[in-house]
Amino acid sequence: MPLKEKIVERVKSEAGEWPYLETLPDELHTLQFQRLYRENEDMYELFSYTSEERHLGFCAYFHQETEEYKVRVWIGLTEFCLLQFITASFETFQHHLQQYMEGAIHDLVVYNPDSMSYVTREMNITAWDYRALLPERLEGFELFITPEAPVRVLNGSYIVFDYSDFALKSNFIIYYNEFRCEFFGEARILNIPEMNYVFDSKSLPELEEKLKSHLTDRLQEIRRRSLAED
């Protein structure tokens, strides 16, 4: 659905001539800058820093539904908004970008252990000896995110590991949620999320047993269904 004319006019009026963009480096923590100024579904995208090779991205945009300026990031097939950038004010948005963008892109590219909460740190996820259980490739999927460097996303959740097939736009993720104190699994099949409760666990030893019993079968199922529906 195309953006409403009033939305495009507003963004072009506020950000059409944006001197701030002239101050931005062409590369930031290995991600490449691109001026966009284009419509994308219900978003008007302004600029991005991305790496296709590393499947990482940071994009500043205006969201038609909420009439707010926002930033979304993606790590592999996982995409989410960064809450510290959300604002209806263009001036405030620029201030937030000036204050937070470099750190946000750094943490997107380089694992920052300080981003992990005390509650999650107590689970000792980064010290988990996972290698015998999680090979670098399994059933055609690549171990894209490892437990050595969990990724903080939204609502108190961390990606513990991520097996992805980017060509198929499909993956399998184990999350840890610090509010529920629980591990759980989620798949993407042709980029459509699908929950699965087989892997719900309260501890790493419990998760290990469920991974031993079900991980290979789950990856085989994801691949089979992705190929069938493609």
C-alpha positions as CSV (number, residue, x, y, z in Angstrom):
1,M,0.0,0.0,0.0
2,P,1.5,3.4,-1.0
3,L,2.1,6.0,1.7
4,K,-0.4,8.7,2.1
5,E,0.5,11.9,0.2
6,K,0.4,14.0,3.5
7,I,3.0,11.6,5.1
8,V,5.4,12.0,2.1
9,E,4.9,15.7,2.1
10,R,5.5,16.0,5.9
11,V,8.7,14.0,5.8
12,K,10.1,15.8,2.7
13,S,9.2,19.1,4.4
14,E,11.0,18.1,7.7
15,A,13.9,16.0,6.3
16,G,14.1,16.9,2.6
17,E,17.1,19.2,3.2
18,W,18.9,17.6,6.0
19,P,22.4,18.9,6.7
20,Y,23.0,16.3,9.3
21,L,23.4,13.6,6.6
22,E,26.4,15.5,5.2
23,T,28.1,14.9,8.5
24,L,27.8,11.2,8.5
25,P,30.7,9.0,7.5
26,D,30.5,6.7,4.5
27,E,31.4,3.7,6.8
28,L,30.6,3.2,10.4
29,H,31.9,0.0,12.2
30,T,32.2,-1.7,8.8
31,L,28.6,-0.9,7.8
32,Q,28.1,1.2,4.6
33,F,26.1,4.4,4.5
34,Q,23.3,4.9,2.0
35,R,20.9,7.9,1.5
36,L,17.5,6.3,0.7
37,Y,14.6,8.7,0.6
38,R,12.2,6.1,-0.6
39,E,8.8,4.5,0.2
40,N,8.8,1.0,1.6
41,E,5.3,-0.3,2.4
42,D,4.2,1.9,5.4
43,M,7.6,3.4,5.9
44,Y,9.5,6.3,4.4
45,E,13.1,5.3,4.7
46,L,15.7,8.1,5.1
47,F,19.1,6.5,5.3
48,S,20.8,3.2,6.3
49,Y,24.0,1.6,7.4
50,T,24.2,-2.0,6.1
51,S,26.4,-4.9,5.3
52,E,24.8,-7.5,3.0
53,E,27.7,-9.9,3.5
54,R,27.3,-9.8,7.3
55,H,23.4,-9.6,7.1
56,L,23.4,-6.5,9.4
57,G,21.5,-3.3,9.0
58,F,20.4,0.0,10.6
59,C,17.7,2.1,9.0
60,A,16.2,5.4,10.0
61,Y,12.6,6.0,8.7
62,F,9.2,7.6,9.3
63,H,6.4,5.2,10.2
64,Q,3.1,6.0,8.7
65,E,1.0,4.0,11.1
66,T,2.3,5.7,14.3
67,E,3.4,9.0,12.6
68,E,6.8,8.7,14.4
69,Y,10.4,8.6,13.4
70,K,12.0,5.3,14.2
71,V,15.1,3.1,13.7
72,R,14.9,-0.5,12.8
73,V,17.9,-2.9,12.9
74,W,18.3,-6.4,11.5
75,I,20.6,-9.2,12.5
76,G,20.2,-12.0,9.9
77,L,16.4,-12.5,9.5
78,T,15.6,-10.9,12.9
79,E,14.4,-7.3,12.7
80,F,13.2,-5.0,15.4
81,C,12.9,-1.3,16.4
82,L,15.3,0.4,18.8
83,L,13.1,2.1,21.4
84,Q,15.6,4.9,22.3
85,F,15.1,6.5,18.8
86,I,11.2,6.6,18.6
87,T,9.8,10.1,18.6
88,A,7.2,12.1,16.7
89,S,9.6,15.1,16.6
90,F,12.1,15.4,13.7
91,E,14.4,17.6,15.8
92,T,14.3,15.1,18.7
93,F,15.0,12.3,16.2
94,Q,18.2,14.0,15.0
95,H,19.3,14.6,18.6
96,H,18.7,10.9,19.4
97,L,20.7,9.9,16.3
98,Q,23.6,12.2,17.3
99,Q,23.6,10.8,20.8
100,Y,22.9,7.0,20.3
101,M,23.5,6.0,16.7
102,E,27.2,5.2,16.8
103,G,26.9,3.1,19.9
104,A,23.9,1.3,18.5
105,I,25.7,0.4,15.3
106,H,28.8,-0.6,17.3
107,D,26.7,-3.0,19.4
108,L,25.1,-4.3,16.2
109,V,28.5,-5.2,14.8
110,V,30.5,-6.1,17.9
111,Y,29.2,-8.1,20.9
112,N,28.9,-5.8,23.9
113,P,28.9,-7.9,27.2
114,D,27.7,-4.8,29.1
115,S,24.4,-5.0,27.3
116,M,23.5,-8.2,29.1
117,S,21.4,-7.8,32.3
118,Y,22.5,-9.2,35.6
119,V,19.5,-11.6,35.6
120,T,20.6,-13.1,32.2
121,R,24.3,-13.1,33.1
122,E,23.5,-15.4,36.0
123,M,22.4,-18.1,33.5
124,N,26.0,-18.4,32.3
125,I,24.9,-18.6,28.6
126,T,28.2,-17.2,27.3
127,A,30.2,-19.9,29.2
128,W,28.0,-22.7,27.8
129,D,30.1,-25.5,26.1
130,Y,27.8,-25.8,23.1
131,R,30.1,-26.9,20.3
132,A,29.5,-30.6,20.4
133,L,25.7,-30.0,20.3
134,L,25.7,-27.1,17.9
135,P,28.0,-27.6,14.9
136,E,28.7,-24.7,12.5
137,R,26.5,-26.3,9.9
138,L,23.5,-28.6,10.5
139,E,21.0,-29.8,8.0
140,G,22.0,-27.0,5.6
141,F,21.7,-24.3,8.2
142,E,24.6,-22.0,9.3
143,L,25.2,-21.2,13.0
144,F,24.8,-17.4,12.5
145,I,24.6,-16.3,16.1
146,T,26.4,-18.3,18.8
147,P,25.9,-18.5,22.6
148,E,29.3,-16.8,23.1
149,A,27.7,-13.5,21.9
150,P,23.9,-13.4,22.6
151,V,21.9,-10.7,21.0
152,R,19.6,-8.6,23.0
153,V,16.3,-7.9,21.2
154,L,12.9,-6.8,22.6
155,N,10.8,-7.5,25.7
156,G,13.6,-8.9,27.8
157,S,14.6,-11.6,25.2
158,Y,18.1,-12.5,24.0
159,I,19.0,-14.6,20.9
160,V,21.1,-17.5,22.3
161,F,21.7,-19.0,18.9
162,D,20.4,-18.8,15.4
163,Y,20.6,-21.4,12.6
164,S,19.9,-19.6,9.3
165,D,19.6,-20.4,5.6
166,F,19.5,-17.0,4.1
167,A,18.8,-18.2,0.6
168,L,15.6,-19.8,1.9
169,K,14.8,-16.9,4.2
170,S,14.3,-19.5,7.0
171,N,15.9,-20.0,10.4
172,F,15.6,-21.5,13.8
173,I,16.3,-19.5,17.0
174,I,16.6,-20.3,20.7
175,Y,15.8,-17.3,22.8
176,Y,16.2,-16.7,26.6
177,N,13.6,-14.4,28.2
178,E,14.7,-12.8,31.5
179,F,11.2,-11.9,32.6
180,R,9.9,-15.5,32.2
181,C,13.3,-17.0,33.1
182,E,12.8,-19.4,30.2
183,F,14.4,-20.6,27.0
184,F,12.1,-21.0,24.0
185,G,12.3,-21.7,20.3
186,E,11.0,-19.8,17.2
187,A,11.4,-20.6,13.5
188,R,11.0,-18.5,10.4
189,I,9.8,-20.3,7.4
190,L,10.2,-18.1,4.3
191,N,10.5,-15.2,6.8
192,I,7.2,-16.0,8.5
193,P,7.6,-16.5,12.3
194,E,6.3,-19.7,13.8
195,M,6.4,-20.6,17.5
196,N,7.2,-24.1,18.8
197,Y,6.9,-25.1,22.5
198,V,9.0,-28.2,22.3
199,F,12.1,-26.4,23.4
200,D,10.7,-24.5,26.4
201,S,13.2,-25.0,29.2
202,K,14.0,-23.4,32.6
203,S,17.8,-24.3,32.5
204,L,20.6,-25.0,30.1
205,P,20.8,-28.7,31.0
206,E,17.1,-29.1,30.3
207,L,17.5,-27.2,27.0
208,E,20.5,-29.4,26.0
209,E,18.3,-32.6,26.4
210,K,15.6,-31.1,24.3
211,L,18.1,-30.0,21.6
212,K,19.6,-33.5,21.5
213,S,16.2,-35.0,21.0
214,H,14.5,-32.5,18.7
215,L,16.9,-30.0,17.0
216,T,17.8,-32.1,13.9
217,D,14.2,-33.0,13.3
218,R,13.1,-29.4,13.7
219,L,15.7,-28.1,11.2
220,Q,14.7,-30.9,8.7
221,E,11.0,-29.9,9.0
222,I,11.8,-26.2,8.5
223,R,13.8,-27.0,5.4
224,R,11.2,-29.3,4.0
225,R,8.4,-26.9,4.5
226,S,10.4,-23.9,3.1
227,L,11.2,-25.8,-0.1
228,A,7.6,-27.0,-0.4
229,E,6.1,-23.5,0.0
230,D,8.8,-21.6,-2.0
